[in-house]
Amino acid sequence: MKRLKIIGMMILLGMFFTSCVAVVPSNGNHGLPPGQAKKVTGAKSARDYAPGHNK
């Protein structure tokens, strides 16, 4: 019975730690910095590709 409680607690703790994963949304640049994404698309400003500039 004691062994069953220990196994249950280990499973519960494992589920707790695996549920705490931060997911960072992609900005669509495929890992490119804003200036390089601007060059690829031919845009005049890199503002649209920089994180935090959502207009």
Gaussian input, Z-matrix of N, CA and C with variables (Angstrom, degrees):
# hf/3-21g

backbone

0 1
 N
 C     1     B1
 C     2     B2     1     A1
 N     3     B3     2     A2     1     D1
 C     4     B4     3     A3     2     D2
 C     5     B5     4     A4     3     D3
 N     6     B6     5     A5     4     D4
 C     7     B7     6     A6     5     D5
 C     8     B8     7     A7     6     D6
 N     9     B9     8     A8     7     D7
 C    10    B10     9     A9     8     D8
 C    11    B11    10    A10     9     D9
 N    12    B12    11    A11    10    D10
 C    13    B13    12    A12    11    D11
 C    14    B14    13    A13    12    D12
 N    15    B15    14    A14    13    D13
 C    16    B16    15    A15    14    D14
 C    17    B17    16    A16    15    D15
 N    18    B18    17    A17    16    D16
 C    19    B19    18    A18    17    D17
 C    20    B20    19    A19    18    D18
 N    21    B21    20    A20    19    D19
 C    22    B22    21    A21    20    D20
 C    23    B23    22    A22    21    D21
 N    24    B24    23    A23    22    D22
 C    25    B25    24    A24    23    D23
 C    26    B26    25    A25    24    D24
 N    27    B27    26    A26    25    D25
 C    28    B28    27    A27    26    D26
 C    29    B29    28    A28    27    D27
 N    30    B30    29    A29    28    D28
 C    31    B31    30    A30    29    D29
 C    32    B32    31    A31    30    D30
 N    33    B33    32    A32    31    D31
 C    34    B34    33    A33    32    D32
 C    35    B35    34    A34    33    D33
 N    36    B36    35    A35    34    D34
 C    37    B37    36    A36    35    D35
 C    38    B38    37    A37    36    D36
 N    39    B39    38    A38    37    D37
 C    40    B40    39    A39    38    D38
 C    41    B41    40    A40    39    D39
 N    42    B42    41    A41    40    D40
 C    43    B43    42    A42    41    D41
 C    44    B44    43    A43    42    D42
 N    45    B45    44    A44    43    D43
 C    46    B46    45    A45    44    D44
 C    47    B47    46    A46    45    D45
 N    48    B48    47    A47    46    D46
 C    49    B49    48    A48    47    D47
 C    50    B50    49    A49    48    D48
 N    51    B51    50    A50    49    D49
 C    52    B52    51    A51    50    D50
 C    53    B53    52    A52    51    D51
 N    54    B54    53    A53    52    D52
 C    55    B55    54    A54    53    D53
 C    56    B56    55    A55    54    D54
 N    57    B57    56    A56    55    D55
 C    58    B58    57    A57    56    D56
 C    59    B59    58    A58    57    D57
 N    60    B60    59    A59    58    D58
 C    61    B61    60    A60    59    D59
 C    62    B62    61    A61    60    D60
 N    63    B63    62    A62    61    D61
 C    64    B64    63    A63    62    D62
 C    65    B65    64    A64    63    D63
 N    66    B66    65    A65    64    D64
 C    67    B67    66    A66    65    D65
 C    68    B68    67    A67    66    D66
 N    69    B69    68    A68    67    D67
 C    70    B70    69    A69    68    D68
 C    71    B71    70    A70    69    D69
 N    72    B72    71    A71    70    D70
 C    73    B73    72    A72    71    D71
 C    74    B74    73    A73    72    D72
 N    75    B75    74    A74    73    D73
 C    76    B76    75    A75    74    D74
 C    77    B77    76    A76    75    D75
 N    78    B78    77    A77    76    D76
 C    79    B79    78    A78    77    D77
 C    80    B80    79    A79    78    D78
 N    81    B81    80    A80    79    D79
 C    82    B82    81    A81    80    D80
 C    83    B83    82    A82    81    D81
 N    84    B84    83    A83    82    D82
 C    85    B85    84    A84    83    D83
 C    86    B86    85    A85    84    D84
 N    87    B87    86    A86    85    D85
 C    88    B88    87    A87    86    D86
 C    89    B89    88    A88    87    D87
 N    90    B90    89    A89    88    D88
 C    91    B91    90    A90    89    D89
 C    92    B92    91    A91    90    D90
 N    93    B93    92    A92    91    D91
 C    94    B94    93    A93    92    D92
 C    95    B95    94    A94    93    D93
 N    96    B96    95    A95    94    D94
 C    97    B97    96    A96    95    D95
 C    98    B98    97    A97    96    D96
 N    99    B99    98    A98    97    D97
 C   100   B100    99    A99    98    D98
 C   101   B101   100   A100    99    D99
 N   102   B102   101   A101   100   D100
 C   103   B103   102   A102   101   D101
 C   104   B104   103   A103   102   D102
 N   105   B105   104   A104   103   D103
 C   106   B106   105   A105   104   D104
 C   107   B107   106   A106   105   D105
 N   108   B108   107   A107   106   D106
 C   109   B109   108   A108   107   D107
 C   110   B110   109   A109   108   D108
 N   111   B111   110   A110   109   D109
 C   112   B112   111   A111   110   D110
 C   113   B113   112   A112   111   D111
 N   114   B114   113   A113   112   D112
 C   115   B115   114   A114   113   D113
 C   116   B116   115   A115   114   D114
 N   117   B117   116   A116   115   D115
 C   118   B118   117   A117   116   D116
 C   119   B119   118   A118   117   D117
 N   120   B120   119   A119   118   D118
 C   121   B121   120   A120   119   D119
 C   122   B122   121   A121   120   D120
 N   123   B123   122   A122   121   D121
 C   124   B124   123   A123   122   D122
 C   125   B125   124   A124   123   D123
 N   126   B126   125   A125   124   D124
 C   127   B127   126   A126   125   D125
 C   128   B128   127   A127   126   D126
 N   129   B129   128   A128   127   D127
 C   130   B130   129   A129   128   D128
 C   131   B131   130   A130   129   D129
 N   132   B132   131   A131   130   D130
 C   133   B133   132   A132   131   D131
 C   134   B134   133   A133   132   D132
 N   135   B135   134   A134   133   D133
 C   136   B136   135   A135   134   D134
 C   137   B137   136   A136   135   D135
 N   138   B138   137   A137   136   D136
 C   139   B139   138   A138   137   D137
 C   140   B140   139   A139   138   D138
 N   141   B141   140   A140   139   D139
 C   142   B142   141   A141   140   D140
 C   143   B143   142   A142   141   D141
 N   144   B144   143   A143   142   D142
 C   145   B145   144   A144   143   D143
 C   146   B146   145   A145   144   D144
 N   147   B147   146   A146   145   D145
 C   148   B148   147   A147   146   D146
 C   149   B149   148   A148   147   D147
 N   150   B150   149   A149   148   D148
 C   151   B151   150   A150   149   D149
 C   152   B152   151   A151   150   D150
 N   153   B153   152   A152   151   D151
 C   154   B154   153   A153   152   D152
 C   155   B155   154   A154   153   D153
 N   156   B156   155   A155   154   D154
 C   157   B157   156   A156   155   D155
 C   158   B158   157   A157   156   D156
 N   159   B159   158   A158   157   D157
 C   160   B160   159   A159   158   D158
 C   161   B161   160   A160   159   D159
 N   162   B162   161   A161   160   D160
 C   163   B163   162   A162   161   D161
 C   164   B164   163   A163   162   D162

   B1=1.4508
   B2=1.5333
   B3=1.3427
   B4=1.4597
   B5=1.5247
   B6=1.3277
   B7=1.4601
   B8=1.5339
   B9=1.3318
   B10=1.4645
   B11=1.5308
   B12=1.3253
   B13=1.4660
   B14=1.5296
   B15=1.3300
   B16=1.4629
   B17=1.5246
   B18=1.3217
   B19=1.4671
   B20=1.5247
   B21=1.3227
   B22=1.4647
   B23=1.5176
   B24=1.3280
   B25=1.4634
   B26=1.5270
   B27=1.3245
   B28=1.4622
   B29=1.5275
   B30=1.3165
   B31=1.4591
   B32=1.5232
   B33=1.3309
   B34=1.4590
   B35=1.5319
   B36=1.3288
   B37=1.4633
   B38=1.5276
   B39=1.3259
   B40=1.4621
   B41=1.5151
   B42=1.3311
   B43=1.4693
   B44=1.5183
   B45=1.3325
   B46=1.4608
   B47=1.5204
   B48=1.3265
   B49=1.4620
   B50=1.5204
   B51=1.3198
   B52=1.4602
   B53=1.5177
   B54=1.3343
   B55=1.4572
   B56=1.5241
   B57=1.3181
   B58=1.4600
   B59=1.5301
   B60=1.3046
   B61=1.4556
   B62=1.5219
   B63=1.3199
   B64=1.4577
   B65=1.5263
   B66=1.3219
   B67=1.4527
   B68=1.5211
   B69=1.3214
   B70=1.4612
   B71=1.5264
   B72=1.3334
   B73=1.4613
   B74=1.5241
   B75=1.3001
   B76=1.4612
   B77=1.5236
   B78=1.3263
   B79=1.4578
   B80=1.5237
   B81=1.3248
   B82=1.4562
   B83=1.5167
   B84=1.3246
   B85=1.4621
   B86=1.5177
   B87=1.3015
   B88=1.4629
   B89=1.5206
   B90=1.3341
   B91=1.4538
   B92=1.5143
   B93=1.3184
   B94=1.4647
   B95=1.5250
   B96=1.3234
   B97=1.4577
   B98=1.5290
   B99=1.3354
   B100=1.4700
   B101=1.5259
   B102=1.3341
   B103=1.4688
   B104=1.5220
   B105=1.3257
   B106=1.4645
   B107=1.5190
   B108=1.3435
   B109=1.4683
   B110=1.5286
   B111=1.3308
   B112=1.4665
   B113=1.5239
   B114=1.3349
   B115=1.4622
   B116=1.5292
   B117=1.3240
   B118=1.4636
   B119=1.5186
   B120=1.3412
   B121=1.4698
   B122=1.5222
   B123=1.3298
   B124=1.4591
   B125=1.5153
   B126=1.3167
   B127=1.4658
   B128=1.5244
   B129=1.3332
   B130=1.4565
   B131=1.5268
   B132=1.3415
   B133=1.4589
   B134=1.5211
   B135=1.3416
   B136=1.4615
   B137=1.5251
   B138=1.3343
   B139=1.4606
   B140=1.5234
   B141=1.3296
   B142=1.4601
   B143=1.5260
   B144=1.3201
   B145=1.4495
   B146=1.5254
   B147=1.3282
   B148=1.4527
   B149=1.5286
   B150=1.3273
   B151=1.4690
   B152=1.5234
   B153=1.3018
   B154=1.4477
   B155=1.5029
   B156=1.3133
   B157=1.4547
   B158=1.5116
   B159=1.3270
   B160=1.4681
   B161=1.5216
   B162=1.2866
   B163=1.4710
   B164=1.4971
   A1=110.87
   A2=115.81
   A3=119.59
   A4=110.57
   A5=116.33
   A6=121.04
   A7=110.32
   A8=117.34
   A9=121.94
   A10=110.75
   A11=117.28
   A12=121.08
   A13=110.99
   A14=116.00
   A15=119.84
   A16=110.41
   A17=116.90
   A18=120.46
   A19=110.47
   A20=116.75
   A21=120.71
   A22=112.24
   A23=116.82
   A24=120.79
   A25=111.00
   A26=117.68
   A27=120.33
   A28=110.69
   A29=117.37
   A30=120.80
   A31=110.19
   A32=116.69
   A33=120.65
   A34=111.43
   A35=117.09
   A36=120.30
   A37=111.33
   A38=116.99
   A39=120.37
   A40=111.58
   A41=116.84
   A42=120.37
   A43=110.91
   A44=117.01
   A45=120.86
   A46=111.34
   A47=117.00
   A48=120.28
   A49=112.55
   A50=118.56
   A51=119.72
   A52=112.12
   A53=118.22
   A54=120.09
   A55=111.78
   A56=118.14
   A57=122.11
   A58=110.87
   A59=117.73
   A60=121.91
   A61=108.14
   A62=116.54
   A63=121.41
   A64=109.54
   A65=116.15
   A66=121.54
   A67=107.75
   A68=116.18
   A69=121.55
   A70=108.18
   A71=117.60
   A72=118.77
   A73=111.65
   A74=116.03
   A75=121.57
   A76=109.97
   A77=116.73
   A78=120.02
   A79=111.65
   A80=117.58
   A81=121.13
   A82=114.66
   A83=118.41
   A84=121.47
   A85=112.33
   A86=118.73
   A87=123.41
   A88=111.17
   A89=117.32
   A90=121.84
   A91=114.90
   A92=118.34
   A93=121.23
   A94=110.57
   A95=118.14
   A96=120.01
   A97=109.68
   A98=118.06
   A99=120.96
   A100=114.01
   A101=117.46
   A102=119.94
   A103=112.48
   A104=116.78
   A105=119.84
   A106=111.18
   A107=117.27
   A108=120.34
   A109=110.01
   A110=116.95
   A111=121.78
   A112=110.51
   A113=116.58
   A114=120.55
   A115=111.59
   A116=116.26
   A117=120.40
   A118=110.78
   A119=116.62
   A120=119.72
   A121=112.75
   A122=117.48
   A123=120.34
   A124=113.21
   A125=117.85
   A126=121.11
   A127=110.07
   A128=115.91
   A129=120.07
   A130=112.30
   A131=117.81
   A132=121.38
   A133=109.85
   A134=115.45
   A135=120.75
   A136=111.18
   A137=117.69
   A138=121.34
   A139=111.78
   A140=117.61
   A141=120.53
   A142=112.38
   A143=118.28
   A144=121.92
   A145=112.51
   A146=118.39
   A147=122.40
   A148=109.94
   A149=117.56
   A150=119.61
   A151=110.08
   A152=117.00
   A153=121.71
   A154=113.92
   A155=118.46
   A156=121.47
   A157=108.29
   A158=115.77
   A159=120.82
   A160=108.91
   A161=116.35
   A162=120.54
   A163=109.87
   D1=-41.36
   D2=179.35
   D3=-65.88
   D4=-38.27
   D5=179.32
   D6=-64.89
   D7=-37.01
   D8=179.02
   D9=-64.93
   D10=-39.83
   D11=177.82
   D12=-64.67
   D13=-41.08
   D14=-179.79
   D15=-65.01
   D16=-43.27
   D17=178.77
   D18=-64.47
   D19=-41.36
   D20=177.64
   D21=-61.80
   D22=-42.60
   D23=178.74
   D24=-66.20
   D25=-37.73
   D26=178.38
   D27=-65.40
   D28=-40.66
   D29=178.06
   D30=-65.79
   D31=-42.67
   D32=179.06
   D33=-62.86
   D34=-44.48
   D35=177.99
   D36=-64.97
   D37=-38.68
   D38=177.63
   D39=-62.62
   D40=-41.55
   D41=177.94
   D42=-66.46
   D43=-36.66
   D44=178.98
   D45=-63.96
   D46=-46.23
   D47=-177.40
   D48=-71.25
   D49=-31.31
   D50=179.66
   D51=-79.12
   D52=-17.96
   D53=179.37
   D54=-83.98
   D55=-10.26
   D56=-177.50
   D57=-96.78
   D58=53.27
   D59=-179.13
   D60=-105.68
   D61=124.70
   D62=179.14
   D63=-80.92
   D64=131.04
   D65=178.54
   D66=-110.64
   D67=120.87
   D68=-179.24
   D69=-98.97
   D70=119.36
   D71=180.00
   D72=-69.21
   D73=144.04
   D74=179.89
   D75=-79.37
   D76=147.43
   D77=177.43
   D78=-94.53
   D79=7.27
   D80=175.52
   D81=86.23
   D82=7.26
   D83=-177.68
   D84=-90.78
   D85=-3.27
   D86=-178.16
   D87=56.89
   D88=37.25
   D89=176.78
   D90=85.94
   D91=2.45
   D92=179.68
   D93=-83.56
   D94=145.84
   D95=172.02
   D96=-67.59
   D97=159.30
   D98=-176.07
   D99=-55.27
   D100=-39.62
   D101=-178.86
   D102=-66.31
   D103=-38.62
   D104=179.14
   D105=-71.19
   D106=-37.31
   D107=177.45
   D108=-64.09
   D109=-35.35
   D110=177.25
   D111=-63.82
   D112=-42.64
   D113=179.88
   D114=-64.81
   D115=-39.87
   D116=-178.12
   D117=-65.38
   D118=-42.07
   D119=-176.48
   D120=-86.28
   D121=-16.89
   D122=179.88
   D123=81.78
   D124=18.54
   D125=179.42
   D126=-74.33
   D127=160.86
   D128=-179.73
   D129=-86.73
   D130=-21.55
   D131=-177.73
   D132=-131.74
   D133=144.10
   D134=177.81
   D135=-90.13
   D136=1.87
   D137=-177.10
   D138=-59.79
   D139=-37.43
   D140=-177.89
   D141=-68.89
   D142=-18.97
   D143=-176.90
   D144=-101.84
   D145=-6.86
   D146=-178.61
   D147=-84.37
   D148=141.05
   D149=177.39
   D150=-68.36
   D151=139.86
   D152=178.94
   D153=96.60
   D154=-11.17
   D155=178.26
   D156=-105.10
   D157=85.30
   D158=-177.89
   D159=-113.07
   D160=96.67
   D161=177.53
   D162=-115.68

